[in-house]
């Protein structure tokens, strides 16, 4: 029955039975919370756009460049999709960013991110209502997701984490619904996989690598659920095969495309300088992930979430009708990627703990729902919201994600001198620049009328390779070199290792860690003599 805004579920009630007991108000709550998330995201976008923060993160600009370069390029074509990043975010933005205003502002990509915040809020609320019947838990989770300044900021940008969260949360929700829709004691295979679940599995695998361990863990948990509910081995294998087909197809297509475009099945290194802080130190890496998560959310929220995760795991393992709850724990598998990355020496990025922060919000909502009594649930919900307002209030301009997003802001201001120098004497000559290091600057230069087709970069294949081999002067009138970030880019390394590389080029200005070289015909003629 309903009591004080919460569905009180008997100890032996199955999750599906609790869902059927919802009143119309409770069943509409996920949509209302999704609308609240979308409105909050839209309002936040206006604030951050006015502050110049929507595109302040260098990766936000770089993602727009990758989408734009499919058509705007010296060598346009589908092969421009192949890169270190997974392709779905860029495929979604590919056509809209050909419109200059959408490319320069990132507006369309931001709309996708805001929609993803609504989808994540919807999926979380529906999952909590389904498994606990608690409206208080659903509302608590939505508030923790939407009013966390780190999550809210990221959902106003063209970054790819919003799509990751939406896809993985929907995978978990729809997988639980699919498993619970059949008779819990059924020993027959379920009907074909719902198309929306298959699409969500595929989309997650094509968005960010964090989704790969999440999907693997979710499928394993689904297999456990089917087995726990009495399925035979053939039925179990059939169900797992149905689920695995979609993500396996996504990975196979990505690997084939990578091989055809960049010449390697999988690119896992060469795009960062090793940071020894966490390299080959497993315990310190775990602590770093824990520290980053509570910096993004708060000590209380992280502690409640982890406690709730333990309770959820115990119930899923102890009670047959709660077995599908184990699937929700798969969302914490996103921590596998930062663990591997930091252990291998990738520089620390607090952004990599954004997915675990979102998972903490969900499990806080589940924790509120699992307390059972209305008074205790209300007290826990109030504690969590108070913790958010104290430890990570939505108006916090020094929130870790906002701080990290502005690391390049000073350099961006410094690059204005380079931009002015280039624009003053530019006459349509090609510009040699590494997209791996300066994609964000290429996007900035669009405000001065420059296009991706004006640059020779790694995506141009043999043209780029020839310029590296013989020097820039025969191929480009200008060259941009990143000399500071990540120890300098590939062009900076070539200048250091090969004294003849700069033959025919003259350094004309610098700023923000970037140096600008111009072809000097006099020097080039002298070098030929």
C-alpha positions in Angstrom: 0.0 0.0 0.0 1.0 3.7 -0.3 2.0 5.4 2.9 3.6 8.9 3.2 4.7 8.9 -0.5 6.2 5.4 -0.2 5.1 2.0 -1.3 5.5 -0.4 1.6 6.4 -3.8 0.2 6.0 -7.0 2.0 9.2 -8.9 2.8 8.4 -11.6 0.2 7.0 -9.4 -2.6 8.7 -9.6 -5.9 9.9 -6.4 -7.6 7.4 -6.9 -10.4 4.6 -7.1 -7.9 5.7 -3.8 -6.3 5.7 -2.1 -9.7 2.1 -3.2 -10.4 1.1 -1.7 -7.1 2.0 1.9 -8.1 -0.6 4.5 -8.2 -0.8 6.7 -11.3 1.1 9.5 -9.5 4.0 7.2 -8.7 4.1 5.7 -12.2 4.3 9.2 -13.7 7.1 10.3 -11.3 10.0 9.2 -13.6 8.8 11.4 -16.4 8.3 14.3 -14.1 11.8 13.9 -12.7 13.1 13.7 -16.3 11.4 16.9 -17.1 12.9 18.5 -14.0 16.3 17.3 -15.1 15.9 18.7 -18.6 14.7 22.1 -17.4 17.6 22.3 -14.9 20.1 21.3 -17.6 18.8 24.0 -19.9 19.0 26.7 -17.2 22.5 25.5 -16.3 23.5 25.7 -20.0 22.5 29.4 -20.1 24.5 30.2 -17.0 27.6 28.3 -18.1 27.4 29.6 -21.7 27.3 33.2 -20.4 30.4 32.4 -18.3 32.2 30.9 -21.3 32.4 27.5 -19.7 30.4 25.2 -22.0 33.5 24.7 -24.3 36.2 25.5 -21.8 37.3 21.9 -21.6 39.7 21.1 -24.4 38.1 17.7 -25.0 34.7 19.4 -25.5 36.2 21.3 -28.4 38.1 18.3 -29.7 34.9 16.2 -29.9 33.3 18.8 -32.1 36.4 18.7 -34.3 36.2 14.9 -34.7 32.6 15.2 -35.7 33.2 18.1 -38.1 36.2 16.6 -39.9 34.2 13.9 -41.5 33.1 16.4 -44.2 35.2 19.5 -43.5 38.6 18.0 -44.4 41.4 17.7 -46.9 40.5 14.0 -47.1 36.9 13.8 -46.1 35.1 10.5 -45.6 34.0 7.8 -43.2 37.6 7.0 -42.3 37.7 10.2 -40.3 35.6 8.5 -37.6 38.5 6.1 -36.8 40.4 7.3 -33.7 41.1 6.6 -30.1 37.6 7.7 -29.2 34.5 5.5 -29.8 32.3 6.7 -32.6 28.7 7.2 -31.5 28.9 10.7 -30.0 30.6 12.0 -33.2 28.1 10.2 -35.5 25.3 11.9 -33.7 27.0 15.3 -34.1 28.4 14.7 -37.5 25.7 16.6 -39.6 24.7 19.4 -37.1 28.3 20.5 -36.6 28.6 21.3 -40.3 26.5 24.3 -39.4 29.0 26.9 -38.3 27.0 28.3 -35.4 26.4 24.8 -34.0 30.1 24.0 -34.4 31.3 27.2 -32.8 28.9 27.0 -29.8 28.5 23.2 -29.4 24.8 23.9 -29.0 23.5 20.7 -30.6 25.9 18.5 -28.7 24.9 20.3 -25.5 21.2 19.5 -26.2 22.1 15.9 -26.5 23.9 16.0 -23.2 20.9 17.7 -21.5 18.6 15.1 -23.0 20.9 12.4 -21.6 20.6 14.0 -18.1 16.8 13.6 -18.4 17.2 10.0 -19.6 19.5 9.1 -16.7 17.1 10.6 -14.2 14.2 8.8 -15.7 16.0 5.4 -15.7 17.2 5.9 -12.1 13.7 6.8 -10.8 12.0 4.0 -12.6 14.5 1.5 -11.4 14.2 2.6 -7.8 10.4 2.6 -8.0 10.5 -0.8 -9.5 12.8 -2.4 -6.9 11.8 -0.6 -3.8 8.6 1.3 -4.5 10.0 4.4 -2.8 9.0 7.8 -4.3 11.3 9.4 -1.7 14.2 7.3 -3.0 13.5 8.2 -6.6 13.3 11.9 -5.8 16.5 11.8 -3.7 18.4 10.1 -6.6 17.2 12.7 -9.1 18.1 15.6 -6.8 21.6 14.1 -6.3 22.1 13.7 -10.0 20.7 17.0 -11.2 21.9 19.4 -8.4 25.5 18.0 -8.2 27.5 20.8 -9.9 30.0 18.4 -11.4 27.3 16.3 -13.1 25.2 19.3 -14.0 28.1 21.1 -15.6 29.2 18.1 -17.6 25.6 17.7 -19.0 25.8 21.1 -20.6 28.9 20.4 -22.6 29.6 18.3 -25.8 31.5 15.8 -23.6 30.7 12.1 -24.0 30.1 11.1 -20.4 26.4 12.2 -20.5 25.7 9.7 -23.3 27.6 7.0 -21.4 25.5 7.5 -18.3 22.2 7.6 -20.2 23.1 4.4 -22.2 24.4 2.4 -19.2 21.5 3.4 -16.9 19.0 2.5 -19.5 20.7 -0.8 -20.1 20.4 -1.7 -16.4 16.8 -0.6 -16.2 15.6 -2.4 -19.4 17.6 -5.5 -18.6 15.9 -5.7 -15.1 12.5 -5.1 -16.7 13.1 -7.8 -19.4 14.2 -10.4 -16.9 11.4 -9.6 -14.4 8.7 -9.5 -17.2 8.7 -13.3 -17.5 7.5 -15.7 -14.9 10.2 -15.9 -12.2 10.0 -19.6 -12.3 10.0 -20.0 -16.1 12.3 -22.6 -17.4 11.8 -21.6 -21.0 13.8 -18.9 -22.9 12.2 -15.5 -22.9 10.9 -13.8 -26.0 13.4 -12.1 -28.3 15.5 -9.3 -26.8 13.5 -6.0 -26.9 14.9 -3.7 -29.6 15.3 -0.8 -27.2 17.5 -2.9 -24.9 19.6 -4.2 -27.8 20.1 -0.6 -29.1 21.1 0.6 -25.6 23.6 -2.2 -25.3 25.1 -1.3 -28.7 25.0 2.4 -28.0 26.8 2.0 -24.7 29.6 0.0 -26.3 30.1 2.7 -29.0 30.1 5.6 -26.6 32.9 5.3 -24.0 35.2 2.4 -22.9 33.8 2.6 -19.4 30.7 0.9 -20.8 32.5 -2.2 -21.7 33.1 -3.6 -18.2 29.6 -2.3 -17.2 27.9 -4.3 -20.0 30.0 -7.3 -19.3 29.1 -7.2 -15.6 25.5 -6.6 -16.4 25.3 -9.6 -18.7 27.0 -11.8 -16.0 24.5 -10.6 -13.4 21.7 -11.3 -15.8 23.0 -14.8 -16.3 23.1 -15.3 -12.5 19.5 -14.0 -12.3 18.3 -16.5 -14.9 20.2 -19.4 -13.2 19.0 -18.3 -9.7 15.4 -18.5 -10.8 15.8 -22.1 -11.9 16.6 -22.0 -15.6 18.3 -25.0 -17.2 21.8 -24.7 -18.7 20.5 -24.6 -22.3 18.1 -21.8 -21.3 20.8 -19.9 -19.5 23.2 -20.1 -22.4 20.4 -19.0 -24.8 19.6 -15.9 -22.7 23.3 -14.9 -22.3 23.9 -15.3 -26.0 20.9 -13.1 -26.8 22.4 -10.4 -24.6 26.0 -10.8 -25.7 25.2 -10.6 -29.5 24.6 -6.8 -29.5 27.7 -5.6 -27.6 29.9 -8.2 -29.3 28.7 -6.9 -32.7 29.4 -3.3 -31.6 33.0 -4.2 -30.5 33.7 -6.2 -33.6 32.5 -3.4 -35.9 34.6 -0.8 -34.0 37.8 -3.0 -34.1 37.3 -3.6 -37.9 36.8 0.1 -38.5 39.8 1.0 -36.4 42.0 -1.4 -38.3 40.8 0.0 -41.6 41.2 3.7 -40.7 44.2 3.9 -38.4 46.0 0.6 -39.2 45.6 -0.9 -35.7 42.9 -3.0 -34.2 43.0 -1.0 -31.0 44.9 2.2 -30.0 45.8 2.1 -26.3 48.9 4.2 -26.0 50.9 7.0 -27.5 48.5 9.8 -26.6 49.8 10.8 -23.2 53.0 11.1 -21.2 53.3 8.6 -18.4 52.6 10.0 -15.0 54.4 8.0 -12.2 52.0 9.2 -9.5 49.8 6.0 -9.7 51.7 4.0 -12.2 52.0 0.3 -11.1 50.7 1.1 -7.6 47.3 -0.8 -7.3 46.4 0.3 -3.8 47.2 3.9 -4.4 45.2 3.8 -7.6 42.2 2.4 -5.7 42.5 5.2 -3.1 42.8 7.8 -6.0 39.5 6.5 -7.4 37.8 6.6 -4.0 39.2 10.1 -3.3 38.0 11.4 -6.7 34.5 10.0 -6.2 33.9 11.7 -2.8 35.5 14.9 -4.1 32.8 14.9 -6.8 29.9 13.9 -4.5 30.8 14.1 -0.8 31.8 11.8 2.0 28.3 11.2 3.2 26.9 10.4 -0.2 29.7 8.0 -1.1 29.5 6.3 2.3 25.7 5.8 2.0 26.0 4.6 -1.6 28.6 2.0 -0.8 26.6 0.8 2.2 23.5 0.5 0.1 25.5 -1.4 -2.5 26.5 -4.0 0.1 22.8 -4.4 1.1 21.7 -4.7 -2.5 24.4 -7.4 -3.1 23.3 -9.3 0.0 19.6 -9.2 -1.0 20.4 -10.2 -4.6 22.4 -13.2 -3.5 20.2 -14.3 -0.6 16.7 -13.8 -2.2 15.8 -15.4 -5.4 13.1 -12.8 -6.4 15.7 -10.0 -5.7 18.4 -11.6 -7.9 18.0 -9.0 -10.7 19.1 -6.3 -8.2 22.6 -7.5 -8.8 22.5 -6.0 -12.3 22.4 -2.4 -10.8 25.8 -3.1 -9.2 27.3 -3.3 -12.7 27.3 0.5 -12.8 30.2 0.5 -10.4 32.3 -1.4 -13.0 33.0 1.9 -14.6 35.8 2.2 -12.0 37.7 -0.5 -13.9 38.7 2.0 -16.7 40.3 4.7 -14.4 42.0 1.9 -12.5 43.6 0.5 -15.6 44.4 3.9 -17.0 46.0 5.3 -13.8 47.8 2.1 -13.1 49.3 2.2 -16.6 50.4 5.8 -16.0 47.7 7.9 -17.5 47.6 11.4 -15.9 45.0 11.7 -13.2 41.7 13.1 -14.4 38.9 13.6 -11.8 36.5 13.5 -14.7 37.0 9.7 -14.9 35.2 9.3 -11.6 32.0 11.0 -12.9 30.3 7.6 -13.8 31.0 6.3 -10.3 29.6 9.5 -8.9 26.4 9.0 -10.8 26.2 5.4 -9.6 26.5 6.7 -6.0 23.4 8.9 -6.6 21.5 5.8 -7.8 22.5 3.7 -4.8 21.7 6.5 -2.4 18.2 6.5 -3.8 18.1 2.7 -3.5 19.4 3.1 0.1 16.5 5.4 0.9 14.0 3.0 -0.6 15.5 0.0 1.2 15.2 1.5 4.7 11.5 0.4 4.7 9.9 2.8 7.1 8.8 6.2 6.0 10.4 8.1 8.9 13.8 6.5 8.4 13.6 7.0 4.7 12.7 10.6 5.1 15.6 11.2 7.6 18.1 9.5 5.3 16.9 11.5 2.3 17.1 14.7 4.2 20.7 13.8 5.4 21.8 13.1 1.8 20.3 16.4 0.5 21.9 18.3 3.3 25.2 16.7 2.6 24.9 17.7 -1.1 24.2 21.3 -0.1 27.1 21.4 2.3 29.8 19.3 0.5 28.9 19.9 -3.1 26.3 22.7 -3.6 25.0 23.4 -7.1 26.2 26.9 -7.0 29.8 25.9 -6.2 32.0 27.6 -8.8 35.1 25.7 -7.5 33.5 22.3 -8.0 36.3 19.9 -9.1 34.8 19.3 -12.5 34.6 23.0 -13.2 38.2 23.5 -12.1 39.5 20.7 -14.2 37.5 22.0 -17.2 39.3 25.3 -17.0 42.9 23.9 -17.0 43.4 25.2 -20.5 41.6 28.5 -20.1 44.8 30.4 -19.4 46.5 28.9 -22.4 43.5 29.7 -24.5 43.9 33.4 -23.6 47.6 33.1 -24.4 46.9 31.6 -27.8 45.0 34.7 -28.9 48.4 36.3 -29.7 49.1 33.3 -32.0 45.7 33.6 -33.6 46.2 37.3 -34.3 49.6 36.6 -35.8 48.2 33.9 -38.0 45.1 35.7 -39.1 47.0 38.9 -40.0 49.2 37.2 -42.7 47.2 34.2 -43.6 46.5 33.9 -47.4 44.9 30.5 -47.7 48.1 28.3 -47.2 47.8 25.0 -45.5 48.7 24.8 -41.8 50.5 21.7 -40.4 49.2 20.9 -36.9 48.7 17.8 -34.8 45.0 17.1 -34.2 46.0 14.8 -31.4 47.3 17.8 -29.5 45.7 20.9 -31.0 42.2 19.8 -32.0 40.8 22.2 -29.4 42.7 25.1 -30.9 41.5 24.2 -34.4 38.0 24.6 -33.0 38.8 28.0 -31.4 40.2 29.2 -34.8 36.8 28.6 -36.4 35.8 31.9 -34.9 38.4 33.5 -37.2 37.1 31.8 -40.3 39.4 28.7 -40.3 38.1 25.3 -41.4 39.4 21.8 -40.7 40.3 21.6 -44.4 42.8 24.3 -43.9 44.9 22.0 -41.7 47.2 19.1 -42.5 46.9 16.6 -39.6 47.1 12.9 -38.7 43.7 12.2 -40.3 45.2 13.1 -43.7 47.2 9.9 -43.9 50.0 10.0 -46.4 49.9 13.8 -46.7 50.7 14.0 -43.0 53.3 11.3 -43.1 55.1 13.0 -46.0 55.2 16.3 -44.2 56.7 14.6 -41.1 59.3 12.8 -43.3 60.4 15.8 -45.4 59.6 18.8 -43.2 56.7 21.2 -43.4 58.0 23.8 -45.8 57.3 21.9 -49.1 53.7 21.1 -48.0 52.4 23.9 -45.8 52.8 27.6 -45.4 52.4 27.5 -41.6 53.0 25.1 -38.7 51.5 25.1 -35.2 53.4 23.3 -32.5 52.3 22.4 -29.0 55.4 22.7 -27.0 54.2 22.4 -23.4 51.2 20.1 -22.8 52.0 16.4 -22.3 55.7 17.3 -22.9 55.0 18.6 -26.4 53.4 17.1 -29.4 54.7 15.0 -32.2 55.9 18.0 -34.2 57.8 19.3 -31.1 59.5 15.9 -30.8 60.4 16.0 -34.5 62.0 19.4 -34.2 64.1 18.2 -31.2 65.2 15.0 -32.9 65.8 16.4 -36.5 67.6 19.7 -36.9 66.7 19.8 -40.6 63.0 19.5 -40.0 62.5 23.3 -39.8 64.4 24.0 -43.0 62.5 26.8 -44.8 60.4 27.7 -41.7 60.7 30.7 -39.4 59.3 31.0 -35.9 57.1 34.1 -35.9 55.2 34.1 -32.6 54.1 32.0 -29.6 51.6 32.0 -26.8 49.7 29.6 -24.5 52.3 26.9 -25.0 51.9 27.0 -28.8 54.5 28.2 -31.3 53.7 29.4 -34.8 56.1 28.9 -37.7 55.8 30.5 -41.2 57.3 29.4 -44.4 60.3 31.6 -45.2 60.9 31.5 -49.0 64.3 33.2 -48.6 65.4 30.7 -46.0 64.0 27.8 -48.1 66.0 29.0 -51.2 69.1 29.2 -49.1 68.7 25.7 -47.8 68.2 24.4 -51.3 71.5 26.0 -52.4 
